[in-house]
Amino acid sequence: MARHTAIPPQRLRDGLDALVSLEIVEQTGDELRLTAPFAEMLTPDGLLSLGDKLDEAHLMARLVGEAVEVNGLPMLSSDDALTAARGATFQPTEVGRAIFRQTLDRVPEYAAAIGQGRVLDVGCGVASGLLTTAALFPEIYGLGLELVPAVAAEATRRAAAHGVADRIEIRAADARHLDETAAYDACFWAQPFFSADARLPTLRAIHRALAPGGILLEQELDSKPTDIEHASAFALRRMVFQGWGAPFASTAEQLAVEAGAVGFTLVRIATTNLGRMVVLRR
Ligand SMILES: C[S@@+](CC[C@H](N)C(=O)[O-])C[C@H]1O[C@@H](n2cnc3c(N)ncnc32)[C@H](O)[C@@H]1O
């Protein structure tokens, strides 16, 4: 391996020892291989993509450094936004579908609303959620709204690669400017990624776009950890997200109050395999 990589043998040994101690690599005799969870991330069916997660980790490390600079944070470049969107999500694979099916079982009102046929995904990123939904509900039409054109272009490419471009539309647009009325039965809002000033205008646009009785689903993300092991990751993510102007780790109860301010009614707060979800009705 040293000959192949031109890395000096001792440095290579130290690096491999570090990977073994982190349980990323395992050694049997002379043989080294990725441990099962990391090997799975290199397969097309893996729930997470190793490349996407490594790129995201590099980006987050850089942003943590920039988060303490006196002059405030620079805007994310288009490439950064794409890295963040690719890393923030799971792959729309069979495993992803099985996980999402379990989630839907806990939010039956949302599942029933999707079944009515027209779904809106606000802040769709690279459309993993929308593509998973499209696979589980082969009859639906879905619209994904994504602010960053490079991210929207990747979502469009993925919709075509999944063979659903005829019924999944991606629009590069600011969700605040969605100008449709009573046109959708169900909406998912990627609320953690929306800045404070965009939130109420976005909620108003969603409220307008949903048909009366339509269902909005929001996920509580990054809830405050009670154990020391996860506390440092939470603190670092908070620095980055708050630097973007996004309120960090809003609780399900806070999300319900926020949506109530534009006229949504709380159906319930559900505990699911993807954390707590807020189900709201127009
Ligand atoms: C990371 S994605 C969420 C993951 C996504 N649900 C998936 O399944 O892949 C959230 C996206 O919201 C987008 N966003 C933030 N503010 C927005 C706005 N005002 N209008 C539209 N999209 C916005 C961000 O650019 C980001 O890509």
The ligand as an SDF file (V2000), in Angstrom:
LIG
                    3D

 27 29  0  0  0  0  0  0  0  0999 V2000
  -30.8880   20.2470    2.7160 C   0  0  0  0  0  0  0  0  0  0  0  0
  -32.4790   20.3480    1.9830 S   0  0  0  0  0  0  0  0  0  0  0  0
  -33.4020   19.2150    2.9370 C   0  0  0  0  0  0  0  0  0  0  0  0
  -33.1970   17.7620    2.4920 C   0  0  0  0  0  0  0  0  0  0  0  0
  -34.2800   17.2780    1.5500 C   0  0  0  0  0  0  0  0  0  0  0  0
  -35.5720   17.2000    2.2540 N   0  0  0  0  0  0  0  0  0  0  0  0
  -33.9880   15.9290    0.9230 C   0  0  0  0  0  0  0  0  0  0  0  0
  -34.7910   15.0110    1.0710 O   0  0  0  0  0  0  0  0  0  0  0  0
  -32.9660   15.7710    0.2250 O   0  0  0  0  0  0  0  0  0  0  0  0
  -33.0520   21.9390    2.4610 C   0  0  0  0  0  0  0  0  0  0  0  0
  -32.9440   22.9540    1.3080 C   0  0  0  0  0  0  0  0  0  0  0  0
  -33.7700   24.0870    1.5790 O   0  0  0  0  0  0  0  0  0  0  0  0
  -33.3060   25.1000    0.6910 C   0  0  0  0  0  0  0  0  0  0  0  0
  -33.8960   26.4100    1.0310 N   0  0  0  0  0  0  0  0  0  0  0  0
  -33.5510   27.2550    2.0590 C   0  0  0  0  0  0  0  0  0  0  0  0
  -34.2960   28.3810    1.9860 N   0  0  0  0  0  0  0  0  0  0  0  0
  -35.1240   28.2520    0.9100 C   0  0  0  0  0  0  0  0  0  0  0  0
  -36.1270   29.0950    0.3120 C   0  0  0  0  0  0  0  0  0  0  0  0
  -36.4180   30.2990    0.8060 N   0  0  0  0  0  0  0  0  0  0  0  0
  -36.7920   28.6260   -0.7840 N   0  0  0  0  0  0  0  0  0  0  0  0
  -36.5060   27.4010   -1.3050 C   0  0  0  0  0  0  0  0  0  0  0  0
  -35.5500   26.5760   -0.7920 N   0  0  0  0  0  0  0  0  0  0  0  0
  -34.8710   26.9850    0.3000 C   0  0  0  0  0  0  0  0  0  0  0  0
  -31.7950   25.0200    0.8970 C   0  0  0  0  0  0  0  0  0  0  0  0
  -31.1240   25.5830   -0.2210 O   0  0  0  0  0  0  0  0  0  0  0  0
  -31.5680   23.4980    1.0680 C   0  0  0  0  0  0  0  0  0  0  0  0
  -31.0250   22.9030   -0.0900 O   0  0  0  0  0  0  0  0  0  0  0  0
  1  2  1  0
  2  3  1  0
  2 10  1  0
  3  4  1  0
  4  5  1  0
  5  6  1  0
  5  7  1  0
  7  8  2  0
  7  9  1  0
 10 11  1  0
 11 12  1  0
 11 26  1  0
 12 13  1  0
 13 14  1  0
 13 24  1  0
 14 15  1  0
 14 23  1  0
 15 16  2  0
 16 17  1  0
 17 18  1  0
 17 23  2  0
 18 19  1  0
 18 20  2  0
 20 21  1  0
 21 22  2  0
 22 23  1  0
 24 25  1  0
 24 26  1  0
 26 27  1  0
M  CHG  2   2   1   9  -1
M  END
$$$$
